[in-house]
């Protein structure tokens, strides 16, 4: 049994019709409830919920403050490699892009680490392309062992792995894994992933199950907004979250909100997601689940990130470089995508503190060290 069994009981077209069929009265009834379920979530992400956004935002703020207090966790991604064996239409690392490829060596990794430690980071996200021969389990495990003394939290965003491989990395000190389905629409998924291991929709869909069975501390979920209707993809992500929480109840969960950004080999978004749409979605997730962590990357603009702090977000990245060695080793190499908020770490820290929040550099629940 896996999430695939639950997934197969739903139909994309049916869900889309249901989401767009809600009325303002339906939304009002949902907002009058104390506890919100998945059916209610569909109403909150529907177009007719937009006039209720201010009320949703206030409720989201209160729920987040109740659960997380006046704190925002800061983390930073570190790209180890841009080598990739997949073809992904929306990614600068796609195998079809004729670009210089680079995988960091030990001394280069440590140079990047030294730079990030001067900024205060204690929570790092290691990122690679999907190239098993070059940056497979042995390389990732070695990288974790190399840097674990420098960070309290080590997360990864790499190719999906088998359960036993995750168990090896957890033993080495891995704390969390981010794995985004990109889109839950099977046909669209295939269109954007025509070649490579990532083209296997079902294997990727079952990745969080393998992580849960391996005993990972935290799993990060999300969809890439722009590939398909964001409302339906977000419902499937919420459905996935609720299944995982029930099945692997000892594990923590986070949701991320990546929107398509410019990159080499650019594909235009099929469906636009406006800033107000994204605010609506963030608030809807918080109303659905007051415990889930909600994360915001530097894909978004300064203005948007300034205003989203009080509306439900619990973690935020800063000064991100999306190319291997981008901090201290090789700033000229190709980025995976363009970031939008280019402020340095201190500027983000000051912005957070000026809004009355305390910056948290690690997850205090982590005790593997």
Secondary structure, DSSP 8 states (H G I E B T S, - for coil): --HHHHHTT--HHHHHHHHHT--HHHHHHHHT-SS--HHHHHHHTSGGGGGGHHHHHHHHHHHHHHHH-SEEEEEEEEE-B-----B-TT-TT-TTS-----B--HHHHHHHHHHHHHTT--EEEEE--S-HHHHSHHHHHHHHHHHGGG-SEEEEE-S---HHHHHHHHHHT--EEE---B-S-HHHHHHH--BSGGG-HHHHHTHHHHHHHHT-SEEEE-B-BTSS-HHHHHHHHHHHHHHHHHHSTTSEEEEE--B----TT----SS---HHHHHHHHHHHHHH-SSSEEEE-TTS-HHHHHHHGGGT--EEE-S---STTTTTT-TTS--SS--S----HHHHHHHHHHTT-EEE-S-TT----
